[in-house]
Amino acid sequence: MSPRVPDPDTAARMHETAAALTGAGLAAQVNQTQGVLDITASLSQPGGKTIEVIVDEDKYVQISYWTNPAATPAQIAATIAAVLAAIATKE
């Protein structure tokens, strides 16, 4: 079975998204696995752990980050709520 060929419009959108993430300071690249596209991006933080982002061609986005070890439960919850609020107002 031969790999699926990505849709040209989808491929263009994925490359535009990766370029925008790079412009925002992340290291981003488009990957193709058996014809399925995704973007992996990361943001290194001095003295901290890297924030990682995955965007797939269906527009599913996953963001992973490590909290500060000294953060309280309330601070962790507030950070998550702020991120979700930013996402909700942009859509």
PyMOL commands that set and color helices and strands:
alter all, ss='L'
color gray80, all
select helices_A, chain A and resi 8-23+73-90
alter helices_A, ss='H'
color red, helices_A
select strands_A, chain A and resi 27-33+36-43+51-56+61-64
alter strands_A, ss='S'
color yellow, strands_A
deselect
rebuild
show_as cartoon
